[in-house]
Amino acid sequence: IGSNGSGKSTLLKMLSGVMYPYAGGVAVAGRIGALIEVRGGIHPDLTGKENIYLYGSLLGLRRKRVAELFDAIVDFAQLDQAINRQVKFYSSGMQMRLGFGVAAFLEPDVLLVDEVLAVGDSAFQQRCLQRMSEVHADGTTLVLVSHDLAAVEAMCSRALWLEQSFLRDDGNCRDVLNSYRKAVETRSSMEIHEFGGYHVRDVTIRNGKDGDSPRSFEPLEIGLTVQSPQSQHAWIYVGVTQGPATAIFTSRLETDLVEGQNRFRLRFDDLPLPRAGYSVWCAVTSNTTDLVPWHPVGSFEVMGPKLERAPRSIVRMSPVQLNSEWQTNVPEHEDHRFGPAASGSTHTDNGTPPAASSDAAGLEDLYPQGWLAQPSLPASIPPDEVEPDNA
């Protein structure tokens, strides 16, 4: 991982033998399958079929072995109707599918994959991740370069963070990604975010229950001041991210700013985030323009359980974690309800049986904690003015 120009693709080219270092050395054992560019290893004047056999020959595979894998490659790339057409007449997506299918199915000992996965649609990306998981399970070493940190975390156990061609960090994938996200947030927060006299400052982040550090499944309170040079009807957006601008969740308030300082407080009930570092981003907009653009205004650490692992190759869209319960040995005719009336063994997300209760199962008993949380209302709105639909 690393920002643009840090040397990630250059490193892959050195591993594949396309380039050579002017100092030091690179050692790779076994066959290398490389997908560094959309047309990497693909000749445009040959047909898709001819390219498959040519690539296999370059990898040292016998023609008979390539023939055995041919149907699987064509089926994966979904090129049944175009396999005998010259590649120069393929779309970018078709070239991408052919290149990845050839690289991933011809039994490489080391598979190099660059950011080219961004060319395919979401369904193909998931098939690529699944295929990479399969070759990894067969003993192939996977080297993945990507700006999609969720995909990196889903596929990799070790991460290298490059910065201006130097190794900034190397270690457990989740730890390195957290350090990288913090660095991205730090660089963004160093920029000046004041436009025409509008400014967000004095941001406070705390546990809404006791004012201490934020904790999982407990309220989170965020306080902020919006400095305005004039009276203005505006919308205030506040979101929580893991460093980059992509928000895990957001909240919006429509309000009338007065000239000077405007203090606000936002409360999220039952914070559904695991233990990690997070950033608070904010924006202030009007009907026609951004008064203050989307930018980081603070950061905080959440104390609580670690994020539950997802299956390999499954990309987690957001690091959201909910309290949950499992019941085992439940008969098929059993009513689909949680509570004392249901038979079978019940286990919480940490594997321990919950405490028994003799009361009848109400809504609080039927759903995991946090599912019935009521949305917080701005402090400036009296309860009797809230419409029933918002309750």
Steps between C-alpha positions, in 0.01 A plus 500: 500500500602863467417823324549556128866513404621304802645218288240225528466418129874541451559238768264257325685554170826415676346185645376396156835570333374780276732744679818452701616688809817710471590400858418199715340186367168326446453125538183317393456123500274326249273613218364853511152596384479879464205728436662841523321670211172431319690354202784356705623187318228531234584564132230707325548339157444146628164349583399430857564128447846559356590729788405232754731244338781756453487610862502140617808428288680800649425365847652165403176301492454221246235554233303202633476660846388832353231314302374344823462846658368673187127453564531620860679818386241576230212433738650726769566781252150459347645519147330200338378707203822699457784259576588465127496876441813716498560660838534848348125487441428423867368764736713597801286282723536198268877544488503526876304177541722313252821627660394409851365160396826410326718624788294336775417162341837400353631378837744778599713463811486877549203710383557876462184712473499879458212748528365381162211331684337843507417455129249221559147526631412408859393143413827431317704655782341259745577206270861618479525520878350153529746362244793664677381338821494160329852527356624627835348195669687281249832646616548787254659815639280803427647850469217753469533873434182698558356825632193301607597446863192284566609257225855494637372414847270232357781325310830560678655410834812717458524856370788715374452877510718681245561873509721672241665164419587432865343236723300694758346203681486121474294263712153371579259619233242659731765681708675643193169609346404680821834685500453592134147630560623715789771647278244583229277670758796693645599635159142606429461671839814710441330680213327832569122461485363853526306652213351849499499520878322167557689260726437190714698491826495401869405142420452270801451123481405300808296217642142620533448288810778615734704752297795261477657340192254364240412132541326250276120472540486816717389852403740727312473878535664744260503873573607766250489874436421649160638849449283695257561855366127555444158352557460204268260212444725195481537126528765352730633151421701297749639153428736242643773348281815292533732769366401542132199708399265201459256510792386200702187691602387863496243733655350820360346806666310778322531821700524879487848624586531835676789737456784397727531173688243218470546209742353158425502158660431171320430167670516151348340228714666157534818567300531196264878524454770255616827592666707716262584859413245719319463853366214749509437686174273799455355719227273805497297573186235740377254466215758600239850440635724332756563747779749260660603195294507141627815479713631339822443693822608249765597143581431252779567146618219255577544257786323167459519162326706446187328487163368154420676343202313448175564203268810539284436689174180659638542878500347668803340828392520658846653390833161482671454256786172415672419299810360167389377169633497152346271210586607145426304176470176684423223266371357582157150551640625740768359851496764735359541702818779565740420483869442260788219320315726380220674168542862426412821661618549875472844658466599864489762636264774408748385138517351503851136418580301807608337528839155342520190714552159401629316796350299468181702585189435862399652699217819558701538123537426414138764722342873545565600801704511817289242398240224693677705812571305823441665768286633797692333837444673839483500668838341812348174320410246464785353148526144621446594643158630173360280344232373147569690361197831597662425333833 
